[in-house]
Amino acid sequence: MNRLLPALIALLLLAAAPPAAPSSALSATAPLEKLVARAEAGDGAAQFYLGVKYADGVGVPRDDVAALQWFRAVAEQGHVGAMLNIGNRYYQGIGTPKDRAEAVRWFGRAARAGHAGAMYNLAVAYASGQGVDRDEAEAVRWFRASAAKGNARAGAALESRGLAGEEKAPKP
């Protein structure tokens, strides 16, 4: 029995281990040809990672216009990270003319979908009146929503307003 125990333990560990990622799993490090083929076929993950490649200039020349196009393709499918990325690009004028109102529109889409970072960015826009009329109550609303999701910067923004500890569940 003692000789069977190690084999039994190994089998139990294998059974409890999470399944290996499928060979079709993608990341930003996937070969460019694979990403392009899948992105052009409408694969949202491939579109997002292709946008990342162009934004960072990894494996391709940096191309902020192409990055924005790929992020927009996947954002239209509901990818909130891409929505936030597009908002940041409009806010900063990366790959597109600076347009704070358009940035706020994208931050709002991602915030309403539950993205804590987008909630924070939307709150900052309301607090500073950039791309939207300045509205401290709306800023605090979004800081609270973001902080409730664990965003430390939103918590610090509330603390600086004397509102620490008043985070509430988001109401997008």
KEKE-3310 file (N, C-alpha, C; in steps of 0.2 Angstrom, whole numbers, plus 5000, padded with zeros to 4 digits):
npx = (5004:5010:5018:5009:5003:5010:5007:4994:4991:4997:4989:4977:4981:4982:4969:4963:4969:4968:4961:4972:4976:4967:4974:4971:4970:4973:4985:4993:5005:5004:5008:5009:5002:4993:4985:4980:4973:4963:4957:4952:4942:4933:4935:4935:4944:4956:4956:4957:4970:4977:4975:4982:4995:4998:4997:5007:5018:5024:5031:5026:5027:5024:5007:4996:4984:4979:4979:4968:4958:4957:4954:4941:4934:4932:4927:4914:4908:4906:4917:4924:4936:4942:4934:4937:4950:4949:4942:4953:4962:4955:4954:4968:4972:4978:4982:4971:4962:4962:4948:4938:4925:4921:4929:4923:4911:4915:4921:4909:4902:4909:4910:4896:4895:4902:4916:4929:4940:4936:4925:4931:4939:4928:4923:4933:4933:4920:4923:4933:4927:4930:4926:4914:4900:4906:4902:4901:4893:4890:4903:4907:4898:4902:4915:4913:4906:4917:4926:4919:4921:4934:4944:4958:4962:4951:4945:4955:4952:4939:4942:4950:4940:4934:4925:4928:4926:4913:4909:4898:4888:4889:4878:4875)
npy = (4994:5006:5009:5012:5024:5036:5037:5037:5050:5058:5056:5062:5075:5079:5078:5088:5099:5114:5115:5114:5128:5131:5127:5137:5148:5166:5180:5195:5192:5183:5176:5188:5185:5176:5183:5193:5186:5180:5192:5199:5190:5193:5189:5194:5194:5193:5205:5214:5211:5214:5227:5231:5227:5236:5248:5248:5245:5232:5220:5225:5240:5254:5261:5271:5275:5263:5255:5261:5259:5245:5243:5250:5241:5230:5236:5239:5227:5226:5225:5231:5235:5239:5250:5259:5261:5267:5279:5285:5287:5297:5307:5310:5313:5303:5295:5300:5316:5326:5325:5328:5327:5316:5307:5307:5301:5288:5284:5284:5274:5263:5264:5263:5249:5244:5245:5249:5258:5266:5272:5280:5288:5295:5301:5310:5318:5324:5331:5340:5346:5343:5340:5338:5347:5354:5345:5342:5334:5323:5319:5314:5304:5295:5293:5287:5275:5269:5267:5258:5247:5244:5253:5262:5275:5282:5281:5288:5301:5303:5304:5315:5324:5324:5314:5300:5283:5283:5275:5268:5256:5254:5264:5263)
npz = (5000:5004:4993:4983:4987:4984:4970:4970:4977:4967:4956:4962:4964:4950:4946:4953:4948:4939:4922:4908:4898:4883:4867:4858:4865:4867:4867:4870:4866:4855:4839:4826:4813:4817:4826:4817:4807:4815:4821:4810:4807:4816:4829:4845:4856:4849:4842:4852:4857:4846:4845:4856:4853:4842:4849:4858:4851:4849:4841:4830:4820:4830:4830:4832:4826:4820:4831:4838:4829:4830:4844:4844:4836:4844:4856:4851:4852:4865:4874:4889:4893:4881:4878:4889:4885:4873:4877:4885:4875:4867:4876:4879:4866:4857:4843:4837:4836:4851:4861:4872:4876:4868:4874:4887:4884:4880:4892:4900:4894:4897:4911:4915:4912:4922:4924:4935:4933:4923:4929:4938:4930:4923:4934:4937:4926:4927:4939:4936:4925:4912:4896:4899:4908:4923:4938:4954:4962:4953:4951:4963:4965:4955:4960:4972:4967:4960:4970:4978:4971:4974:4969:4973:4970:4968:4981:4988:4982:4987:5001:5001:4999:5011:5012:5016:5018:5014:5003:4992:4984:4967:4956:4941)
capx = (5000:5014:5021:5003:5001:5012:5004:4987:4992:4999:4982:4972:4983:4981:4962:4961:4972:4964:4963:4977:4973:4967:4979:4968:4970:4977:4987:4996:5012:5003:5011:5005:4998:4987:4980:4977:4968:4957:4954:4948:4936:4928:4937:4936:4951:4962:4955:4959:4977:4980:4976:4988:5002:4999:4997:5013:5023:5027:5030:5024:5028:5018:5003:4991:4978:4977:4977:4961:4953:4955:4950:4934:4930:4931:4922:4907:4906:4905:4923:4924:4943:4943:4930:4941:4956:4947:4941:4959:4965:4952:4956:4975:4974:4983:4979:4965:4962:4960:4941:4937:4918:4921:4932:4918:4906:4917:4921:4903:4900:4913:4908:4890:4896:4905:4923:4931:4944:4932:4921:4936:4940:4922:4922:4938:4930:4915:4926:4937:4924:4933:4922:4907:4900:4908:4897:4904:4889:4891:4910:4907:4894:4906:4921:4910:4905:4923:4929:4916:4924:4941:4949:4961:4963:4944:4945:4959:4948:4934:4945:4952:4934:4931:4920:4931:4921:4906:4908:4891:4887:4888:4872:4876)
capy = (5000:5012:5011:5015:5030:5042:5037:5040:5057:5062:5056:5066:5082:5080:5078:5094:5104:5117:5112:5118:5133:5128:5129:5142:5154:5171:5185:5200:5189:5178:5178:5193:5182:5172:5188:5197:5181:5179:5198:5200:5185:5195:5187:5200:5194:5195:5212:5218:5211:5217:5234:5232:5227:5242:5254:5247:5244:5226:5215:5229:5247:5258:5264:5273:5275:5256:5253:5264:5255:5238:5244:5252:5235:5226:5240:5239:5221:5226:5225:5237:5237:5243:5256:5263:5263:5272:5285:5287:5290:5303:5311:5312:5314:5298:5292:5304:5323:5327:5326:5327:5325:5310:5303:5306:5296:5281:5282:5283:5267:5258:5265:5259:5242:5241:5246:5254:5263:5270:5276:5285:5293:5299:5306:5315:5323:5328:5335:5345:5350:5342:5336:5338:5352:5352:5343:5339:5329:5318:5317:5311:5298:5290:5291:5282:5269:5266:5265:5253:5242:5244:5258:5266:5282:5284:5281:5294:5307:5304:5306:5322:5328:5323:5309:5294:5278:5283:5272:5265:5251:5258:5264:5265)
capz = (5000:5004:4986:4979:4990:4980:4964:4971:4978:4961:4953:4965:4962:4943:4945:4956:4945:4934:4916:4904:4894:4876:4862:4854:4869:4864:4872:4866:4863:4850:4833:4822:4808:4820:4828:4811:4804:4820:4822:4804:4807:4821:4836:4850:4860:4844:4840:4858:4858:4840:4847:4861:4849:4839:4854:4862:4846:4851:4835:4824:4821:4834:4825:4836:4822:4819:4838:4840:4825:4833:4850:4843:4834:4850:4860:4849:4854:4872:4878:4893:4893:4875:4879:4893:4881:4868:4881:4886:4868:4865:4882:4878:4859:4855:4837:4836:4839:4857:4861:4879:4876:4866:4879:4892:4881:4881:4899:4902:4892:4901:4918:4916:4911:4928:4925:4940:4931:4919:4934:4941:4924:4922:4940:4936:4921:4931:4945:4932:4920:4905:4891:4902:4913:4930:4942:4959:4964:4949:4952:4970:4963:4951:4964:4976:4963:4958:4977:4980:4967:4976:4966:4978:4968:4970:4988:4990:4980:4992:5007:5000:4999:5017:5012:5016:5021:5012:4997:4991:4978:4961:4953:4934)
cpx = (5004:5017:5015:5001:5004:5009:4997:4987:4993:4992:4977:4974:4981:4973:4960:4964:4968:4966:4968:4973:4972:4972:4977:4968:4975:4979:4991:5003:5010:5006:5006:5000:4992:4982:4976:4971:4962:4953:4950:4942:4931:4930:4939:4942:4957:4962:4958:4967:4980:4981:4981:4995:5003:5000:5004:5019:5027:5026:5028:5026:5022:5014:4996:4984:4975:4975:4970:4956:4951:4952:4943:4931:4928:4926:4915:4904:4905:4911:4925:4931:4945:4940:4934:4947:4955:4946:4948:4963:4962:4954:4963:4976:4979:4979:4973:4966:4960:4952:4938:4929:4917:4924:4927:4913:4908:4918:4915:4900:4903:4911:4901:4890:4900:4912:4925:4935:4940:4927:4925:4937:4934:4921:4927:4936:4925:4918:4930:4933:4927:4929:4915:4907:4902:4902:4900:4900:4890:4898:4910:4903:4898:4913:4919:4909:4912:4927:4926:4918:4931:4946:4951:4961:4956:4943:4949:4955:4942:4937:4947:4946:4930:4925:4922:4926:4914:4904:4901:4892:4886:4881:4873:4870)
cpy = (5006:5014:5014:5022:5036:5043:5039:5047:5061:5062:5061:5074:5084:5081:5085:5100:5108:5115:5117:5123:5130:5131:5135:5149:5160:5176:5190:5197:5184:5181:5183:5190:5179:5178:5192:5192:5181:5186:5200:5195:5187:5193:5193:5200:5196:5202:5216:5218:5214:5225:5236:5232:5233:5248:5254:5246:5238:5221:5218:5236:5250:5262:5265:5273:5268:5253:5255:5260:5248:5238:5246:5246:5231:5229:5239:5232:5220:5225:5231:5240:5241:5250:5261:5265:5268:5279:5289:5290:5296:5309:5314:5314:5309:5294:5295:5311:5322:5329:5324:5324:5318:5305:5301:5301:5289:5279:5280:5276:5262:5258:5261:5252:5239:5242:5251:5259:5268:5275:5281:5290:5298:5304:5312:5320:5327:5333:5341:5349:5349:5337:5335:5344:5350:5351:5339:5333:5322:5315:5312:5304:5293:5288:5286:5275:5265:5264:5259:5246:5241:5248:5263:5273:5285:5285:5287:5301:5308:5307:5313:5327:5328:5318:5301:5289:5278:5280:5268:5260:5256:5258:5267:5267)
cpz = (5000:4997:4982:4981:4986:4973:4965:4973:4971:4956:4955:4964:4955:4942:4948:4953:4940:4927:4912:4899:4887:4872:4858:4858:4866:4869:4867:4863:4857:4844:4829:4817:4811:4823:4822:4808:4809:4821:4816:4803:4812:4828:4840:4854:4855:4842:4846:4858:4852:4842:4852:4858:4846:4844:4857:4857:4847:4845:4829:4825:4825:4829:4829:4833:4822:4826:4840:4836:4828:4840:4849:4840:4839:4855:4858:4850:4862:4877:4882:4893:4887:4875:4883:4889:4876:4871:4883:4880:4866:4870:4881:4871:4856:4849:4834:4839:4846:4857:4868:4880:4873:4871:4885:4890:4882:4888:4902:4901:4896:4909:4920:4915:4917:4929:4930:4938:4927:4923:4937:4936:4923:4928:4940:4931:4924:4936:4941:4927:4913:4901:4893:4907:4920:4934:4948:4962:4960:4950:4958:4969:4960:4956:4969:4973:4962:4965:4979:4977:4969:4973:4971:4977:4970:4977:4991:4988:4985:4998:5006:5000:5006:5017:5012:5020:5019:5005:4997:4985:4972:4958:4946:4931)
residu = (MET:ASN:ARG:LEU:LEU:PRO:ALA:LEU:ILE:ALA:LEU:LEU:LEU:LEU:ALA:ALA:ALA:PRO:PRO:ALA:ALA:PRO:SER:SER:ALA:LEU:SER:ALA:THR:ALA:PRO:LEU:GLU:LYS:LEU:VAL:ALA:ARG:ALA:GLU:ALA:GLY:ASP:GLY:ALA:ALA:GLN:PHE:TYR:LEU:GLY:VAL:LYS:TYR:ALA:ASP:GLY:VAL:GLY:VAL:PRO:ARG:ASP:ASP:VAL:ALA:ALA:LEU:GLN:TRP:PHE:ARG:ALA:VAL:ALA:GLU:GLN:GLY:HIS:VAL:GLY:ALA:MET:LEU:ASN:ILE:GLY:ASN:ARG:TYR:TYR:GLN:GLY:ILE:GLY:THR:PRO:LYS:ASP:ARG:ALA:GLU:ALA:VAL:ARG:TRP:PHE:GLY:ARG:ALA:ALA:ARG:ALA:GLY:HIS:ALA:GLY:ALA:MET:TYR:ASN:LEU:ALA:VAL:ALA:TYR:ALA:SER:GLY:GLN:GLY:VAL:ASP:ARG:ASP:GLU:ALA:GLU:ALA:VAL:ARG:TRP:PHE:ARG:ALA:SER:ALA:ALA:LYS:GLY:ASN:ALA:ARG:ALA:GLY:ALA:ALA:LEU:GLU:SER:ARG:GLY:LEU:ALA:GLY:GLU:GLU:LYS:ALA:PRO:LYS:PRO)
# end
